[in-house]
Amino acid sequence: MTDAGYVIAAYGVIIGGLALYAFSLMRRLASKRDHHDEAR
């Protein structure tokens, strides 16, 4: 397979993007939960 480097790079970009999205989503949910707890 001559394009293996491109395929691996594409998977890396996709996995990196998903990891960043998951991290930001977890941070946003944690922030919302903290604000909800302070309102009680």
C-alpha positions as CSV (number, residue, x, y, z in Angstrom):
1,M,0.0,0.0,0.0
2,T,1.7,3.2,-1.2
3,D,-0.6,5.6,0.6
4,A,-0.3,4.1,4.1
5,G,1.3,7.3,5.4
6,Y,-1.6,9.4,4.3
7,V,-4.2,6.9,5.7
8,I,-2.4,6.8,9.1
9,A,-2.1,10.6,9.1
10,A,-5.9,10.9,8.3
11,Y,-6.7,8.5,11.2
12,G,-4.5,10.5,13.5
13,V,-6.2,13.8,12.6
14,I,-9.7,12.2,13.0
15,I,-8.8,10.6,16.4
16,G,-7.2,13.8,17.5
17,G,-10.2,15.8,16.6
18,L,-12.5,13.4,18.4
19,A,-10.3,13.5,21.5
20,L,-10.4,17.4,21.5
21,Y,-14.1,17.4,21.0
22,A,-14.6,14.8,23.8
23,F,-12.3,16.8,26.1
24,S,-14.2,20.1,25.5
25,L,-17.5,18.4,25.9
26,M,-16.5,16.9,29.3
27,R,-15.2,20.3,30.4
28,R,-18.4,22.0,29.4
29,L,-20.5,19.4,31.2
30,A,-18.4,19.6,34.3
31,S,-18.6,23.4,34.3
32,K,-22.4,23.3,33.9
33,R,-22.7,20.8,36.7
34,D,-20.5,23.0,39.0
35,H,-22.7,26.0,38.2
36,H,-25.8,23.9,38.9
37,D,-24.5,22.8,42.2
38,E,-23.7,26.4,43.3
39,A,-27.3,27.5,42.5
40,R,-28.7,25.2,45.1
